[in-house]
């Protein structure tokens, strides 16, 4: 059975004087298997989409950002396939 992953906004571009008023550029992924966490972030914001995934396991807390996805949904689908 596939886990149901959910996206939780946790990083935004600043919109002038309003903190966290701009577009969402980072998410924490909920519903990961036990001992695993993940984040998805747009490294191309605000002018282009370059969404990447960081996977972190309890056994290996160090991880690099991977992938180059056109949307957060594409990155989430890839993460779900790999988990």
NUZA-953402 format. One record per atom (N, C-alpha, C): residue number from 0; residue in one letter; x negated, y negated, z. Coordinates in Angstrom, 3 decimals, decimal comma. Example, Ala and Ser with C-alpha at 12.3 -4.5 7.8 and 13.67 -1.06 7.14 Angstrom:
residues 2
(pt 0 'A' (-13,190 5,690 7,800))
(pt 0 'A' (-12,300 4,500 7,800))
(pt 0 'A' (-13,200 3,300 7,800))
(pt 1 'S' (-12,850 2,250 7,080))
(pt 1 'S' (-13,670 1,060 7,140))
(pt 1 'S' (-12,900 -0,030 7,870))
//
This chain:
residues 83
(pt 0 'X' (-0,836 1,184 0,000))
(pt 0 'X' (0,000 0,000 0,000))
(pt 0 'X' (-0,886 -1,255 0,000))
(pt 1 'X' (-0,579 -2,211 -0,827))
(pt 1 'X' (-1,320 -3,462 -0,863))
(pt 1 'X' (-0,891 -4,361 0,283))
(pt 2 'X' (-1,867 -5,009 0,868))
(pt 2 'X' (-1,553 -5,995 1,898))
(pt 2 'X' (-0,907 -7,208 1,241))
(pt 3 'X' (-0,067 -7,891 1,979))
(pt 3 'X' (0,544 -9,117 1,486))
(pt 3 'X' (-0,284 -10,290 1,988))
(pt 4 'X' (-0,991 -10,921 1,084))
(pt 4 'X' (-1,829 -12,048 1,447))
(pt 4 'X' (-1,018 -13,333 1,355))
(pt 5 'X' (-1,308 -14,253 2,257))
(pt 5 'X' (-0,650 -15,550 2,260))
(pt 5 'X' (-1,711 -16,639 2,284))
(pt 6 'X' (-1,371 -17,792 1,724))
(pt 6 'X' (-2,289 -18,931 1,687))
(pt 6 'X' (-1,888 -19,947 2,745))
(pt 7 'X' (-2,879 -20,408 3,500))
(pt 7 'X' (-2,658 -21,415 4,543))
(pt 7 'X' (-3,581 -22,596 4,245))
(pt 8 'X' (-2,998 -23,725 3,881))
(pt 8 'X' (-3,780 -24,916 3,542))
(pt 8 'X' (-4,660 -25,317 4,713))
(pt 9 'X' (-5,940 -25,600 4,419))
(pt 9 'X' (-6,811 -26,067 5,498))
(pt 9 'X' (-7,885 -27,054 5,040))
(pt 10 'X' (-7,811 -27,499 3,788))
(pt 10 'X' (-8,761 -28,519 3,317))
(pt 10 'X' (-8,088 -29,333 2,211))
(pt 11 'X' (-8,240 -30,660 2,301))
(pt 11 'X' (-7,624 -31,566 1,348))
(pt 11 'X' (-8,637 -32,616 0,917))
(pt 12 'X' (-8,420 -33,180 -0,273))
(pt 12 'X' (-9,182 -34,355 -0,671))
(pt 12 'X' (-8,596 -35,559 0,047))
(pt 13 'X' (-9,419 -36,469 0,376))
(pt 13 'X' (-8,946 -37,700 1,007))
(pt 13 'X' (-8,263 -38,558 -0,049))
(pt 14 'X' (-7,154 -39,150 0,304))
(pt 14 'X' (-6,403 -40,016 -0,600))
(pt 14 'X' (-6,442 -41,431 -0,030))
(pt 15 'X' (-7,492 -42,179 -0,396))
(pt 15 'X' (-7,646 -43,523 0,153))
(pt 15 'X' (-7,802 -43,457 1,656))
(pt 16 'X' (-7,072 -44,307 2,386))
(pt 16 'X' (-7,215 -44,327 3,841))
(pt 16 'X' (-6,473 -43,197 4,544))
(pt 17 'X' (-5,729 -42,390 3,787))
(pt 17 'X' (-4,914 -41,332 4,402))
(pt 17 'X' (-5,718 -40,045 4,460))
(pt 18 'X' (-6,059 -39,606 5,680))
(pt 18 'X' (-6,767 -38,351 5,853))
(pt 18 'X' (-5,855 -37,203 5,433))
(pt 19 'X' (-6,397 -36,276 4,665))
(pt 19 'X' (-5,656 -35,092 4,218))
(pt 19 'X' (-4,426 -35,471 3,402))
(pt 20 'X' (-4,490 -36,593 2,709))
(pt 20 'X' (-3,351 -37,007 1,911))
(pt 20 'X' (-3,454 -36,613 0,455))
(pt 21 'X' (-4,606 -36,113 0,034))
(pt 21 'X' (-4,816 -35,751 -1,362))
(pt 21 'X' (-4,446 -34,301 -1,624))
(pt 22 'X' (-4,796 -33,812 -2,810))
(pt 22 'X' (-4,466 -32,436 -3,164))
(pt 22 'X' (-5,213 -31,426 -2,290))
(pt 23 'X' (-4,598 -30,267 -2,118))
(pt 23 'X' (-5,219 -29,189 -1,348))
(pt 23 'X' (-6,389 -28,625 -2,148))
(pt 24 'X' (-7,535 -28,473 -1,475))
(pt 24 'X' (-8,704 -27,899 -2,144))
(pt 24 'X' (-9,229 -26,667 -1,426))
(pt 25 'X' (-8,597 -26,274 -0,321))
(pt 25 'X' (-9,061 -25,095 0,393))
(pt 25 'X' (-7,952 -24,402 1,144))
(pt 26 'X' (-8,054 -23,084 1,205))
(pt 26 'X' (-7,064 -22,259 1,888))
(pt 26 'X' (-7,755 -21,184 2,714))
(pt 27 'X' (-7,158 -20,863 3,835))
(pt 27 'X' (-7,496 -19,660 4,590))
(pt 27 'X' (-6,506 -18,610 4,127))
(pt 28 'X' (-6,968 -17,396 3,920))
(pt 28 'X' (-6,092 -16,325 3,452))
(pt 28 'X' (-5,634 -15,502 4,644))
(pt 29 'X' (-4,329 -15,413 4,811))
(pt 29 'X' (-3,747 -14,598 5,872))
(pt 29 'X' (-3,372 -13,226 5,343))
(pt 30 'X' (-3,248 -12,254 6,239))
(pt 30 'X' (-2,830 -10,912 5,860))
(pt 30 'X' (-3,959 -10,011 5,402))
(pt 31 'X' (-5,200 -10,432 5,650))
(pt 31 'X' (-6,346 -9,615 5,265))
(pt 31 'X' (-6,398 -8,361 6,145))
(pt 32 'X' (-7,009 -7,283 5,622))
(pt 32 'X' (-7,172 -6,075 6,448))
(pt 32 'X' (-7,974 -6,391 7,716))
(pt 33 'X' (-7,801 -5,583 8,746))
(pt 33 'X' (-8,515 -5,785 10,009))
(pt 33 'X' (-10,016 -5,877 9,773))
(pt 34 'X' (-10,642 -6,814 10,462))
(pt 34 'X' (-12,078 -6,986 10,368))
(pt 34 'X' (-12,537 -7,807 9,183))
(pt 35 'X' (-11,595 -8,306 8,381))
(pt 35 'X' (-11,957 -9,100 7,204))
(pt 35 'X' (-11,237 -10,444 7,240))
(pt 36 'X' (-11,894 -11,466 6,732))
(pt 36 'X' (-11,275 -12,769 6,532))
(pt 36 'X' (-11,688 -13,266 5,155))
(pt 37 'X' (-10,956 -14,255 4,661))
(pt 37 'X' (-11,294 -14,816 3,352))
(pt 37 'X' (-10,840 -16,262 3,285))
(pt 38 'X' (-11,544 -17,015 2,449))
(pt 38 'X' (-11,183 -18,401 2,134))
(pt 38 'X' (-11,236 -18,558 0,628))
(pt 39 'X' (-10,412 -19,456 0,114))
(pt 39 'X' (-10,415 -19,811 -1,307))
(pt 39 'X' (-10,516 -21,326 -1,374))
(pt 40 'X' (-11,443 -21,825 -2,210))
(pt 40 'X' (-11,635 -23,274 -2,305))
(pt 40 'X' (-11,920 -23,679 -3,745))
(pt 41 'X' (-11,550 -24,913 -4,071))
(pt 41 'X' (-11,774 -25,466 -5,411))
(pt 41 'X' (-13,058 -26,291 -5,393))
(pt 42 'X' (-14,101 -25,765 -6,007))
(pt 42 'X' (-15,388 -26,456 -6,062))
(pt 42 'X' (-15,428 -27,501 -7,170))
(pt 43 'X' (-14,402 -27,574 -8,005))
(pt 43 'X' (-14,367 -28,541 -9,091))
(pt 43 'X' (-13,499 -29,754 -8,822))
(pt 44 'X' (-12,839 -29,767 -7,679))
(pt 44 'X' (-11,895 -30,854 -7,368))
(pt 44 'X' (-12,619 -32,192 -7,325))
(pt 45 'X' (-11,982 -33,247 -7,724))
(pt 45 'X' (-10,586 -33,355 -8,143))
(pt 45 'X' (-10,391 -33,280 -9,650))
(pt 46 'X' (-11,463 -33,175 -10,431))
(pt 46 'X' (-11,324 -33,316 -11,886))
(pt 46 'X' (-11,180 -32,026 -12,666))
(pt 47 'X' (-11,473 -30,907 -12,065))
(pt 47 'X' (-11,339 -29,633 -12,775))
(pt 47 'X' (-11,082 -28,516 -11,774))
(pt 48 'X' (-10,653 -27,370 -12,288))
(pt 48 'X' (-10,395 -26,212 -11,441))
(pt 48 'X' (-11,573 -25,256 -11,503))
(pt 49 'X' (-12,136 -24,967 -10,361))
(pt 49 'X' (-13,200 -23,977 -10,213))
(pt 49 'X' (-13,003 -23,330 -8,851))
(pt 50 'X' (-11,980 -22,496 -8,764))
(pt 50 'X' (-11,614 -21,858 -7,504))
(pt 50 'X' (-12,534 -20,675 -7,256))
(pt 51 'X' (-13,016 -20,560 -6,008))
(pt 51 'X' (-13,928 -19,488 -5,631))
(pt 51 'X' (-13,465 -18,860 -4,317))
(pt 52 'X' (-13,936 -17,639 -4,090))
(pt 52 'X' (-13,539 -16,854 -2,916))
(pt 52 'X' (-14,749 -16,607 -2,029))
(pt 53 'X' (-14,551 -16,732 -0,717))
(pt 53 'X' (-15,543 -16,274 0,249))
(pt 53 'X' (-14,908 -15,156 1,052))
(pt 54 'X' (-15,534 -13,988 0,998))
(pt 54 'X' (-15,072 -12,834 1,766))
(pt 54 'X' (-16,016 -12,656 2,953))
(pt 55 'X' (-15,456 -12,444 4,130))
(pt 55 'X' (-16,276 -12,250 5,327))
(pt 55 'X' (-15,787 -10,986 6,031))
(pt 56 'X' (-16,717 -10,086 6,314))
(pt 56 'X' (-16,411 -8,859 7,052))
(pt 56 'X' (-16,975 -8,973 8,452))
(pt 57 'X' (-16,351 -8,309 9,404))
(pt 57 'X' (-16,848 -8,323 10,777))
(pt 57 'X' (-18,266 -7,769 10,844))
(pt 58 'X' (-18,581 -6,790 9,986))
(pt 58 'X' (-19,911 -6,184 9,963))
(pt 58 'X' (-20,957 -7,104 9,355))
(pt 59 'X' (-20,523 -8,019 8,482))
(pt 59 'X' (-21,450 -8,897 7,772))
(pt 59 'X' (-20,859 -10,302 7,725))
(pt 60 'X' (-21,136 -11,128 8,741))
(pt 60 'X' (-20,518 -12,459 8,798))
(pt 60 'X' (-21,031 -13,435 7,739))
(pt 61 'X' (-22,129 -13,130 7,067))
(pt 61 'X' (-22,643 -14,002 6,006))
(pt 61 'X' (-22,024 -13,593 4,675))
(pt 62 'X' (-21,608 -14,562 3,907))
(pt 62 'X' (-21,027 -14,294 2,596))
(pt 62 'X' (-21,272 -15,488 1,693))
(pt 63 'X' (-21,275 -15,247 0,396))
(pt 63 'X' (-21,403 -16,314 -0,589))
(pt 63 'X' (-20,070 -16,517 -1,283))
(pt 64 'X' (-19,891 -17,698 -1,853))
(pt 64 'X' (-18,704 -17,982 -2,658))
(pt 64 'X' (-18,876 -17,273 -3,996))
(pt 65 'X' (-17,830 -16,584 -4,458))
(pt 65 'X' (-17,894 -15,838 -5,714))
(pt 65 'X' (-16,737 -16,208 -6,618))
(pt 66 'X' (-16,923 -15,945 -7,915))
(pt 66 'X' (-15,870 -16,134 -8,901))
(pt 66 'X' (-15,778 -17,552 -9,408))
(pt 67 'X' (-15,055 -17,682 -10,478))
(pt 67 'X' (-14,716 -18,965 -11,094))
(pt 67 'X' (-13,319 -18,769 -11,673))
(pt 68 'X' (-12,311 -19,190 -10,944))
(pt 68 'X' (-10,921 -18,956 -11,330))
(pt 68 'X' (-10,243 -20,274 -11,687))
(pt 69 'X' (-9,296 -20,208 -12,586))
(pt 69 'X' (-8,568 -21,391 -13,054))
(pt 69 'X' (-7,545 -21,903 -12,055))
(pt 70 'X' (-7,098 -21,038 -11,147))
(pt 70 'X' (-6,090 -21,458 -10,173))
(pt 70 'X' (-6,287 -20,691 -8,874))
(pt 71 'X' (-5,704 -21,215 -7,805))
(pt 71 'X' (-5,759 -20,516 -6,528))
(pt 71 'X' (-5,001 -19,192 -6,633))
(pt 72 'X' (-3,960 -19,153 -7,438))
(pt 72 'X' (-3,194 -17,910 -7,615))
(pt 72 'X' (-4,042 -16,835 -8,295))
(pt 73 'X' (-4,850 -17,225 -9,286))
(pt 73 'X' (-5,756 -16,274 -9,941))
(pt 73 'X' (-6,776 -15,722 -8,953))
(pt 74 'X' (-7,323 -16,606 -8,126))
(pt 74 'X' (-8,300 -16,175 -7,123))
(pt 74 'X' (-7,652 -15,234 -6,105))
(pt 75 'X' (-6,444 -15,558 -5,679))
(pt 75 'X' (-5,737 -14,722 -4,715))
(pt 75 'X' (-5,444 -13,337 -5,313))
(pt 76 'X' (-5,042 -13,288 -6,576))
(pt 76 'X' (-4,780 -12,012 -7,241))
(pt 76 'X' (-6,054 -11,175 -7,324))
(pt 77 'X' (-7,183 -11,800 -7,638))
(pt 77 'X' (-8,458 -11,076 -7,700))
(pt 77 'X' (-8,836 -10,548 -6,317))
(pt 78 'X' (-8,639 -11,359 -5,295))
(pt 78 'X' (-8,940 -10,933 -3,931))
(pt 78 'X' (-8,071 -9,754 -3,540))
(pt 79 'X' (-6,814 -9,805 -3,883))
(pt 79 'X' (-5,890 -8,727 -3,533))
(pt 79 'X' (-6,285 -7,431 -4,247))
(pt 80 'X' (-6,734 -7,514 -5,493))
(pt 80 'X' (-7,165 -6,326 -6,226))
(pt 80 'X' (-8,420 -5,707 -5,621))
(pt 81 'X' (-9,313 -6,548 -5,083))
(pt 81 'X' (-10,587 -6,070 -4,549))
(pt 81 'X' (-10,497 -5,550 -3,131))
(pt 82 'X' (-9,419 -5,857 -2,429))
(pt 82 'X' (-9,352 -5,492 -0,999))
(pt 82 'X' (-8,705 -4,157 -0,787))
//
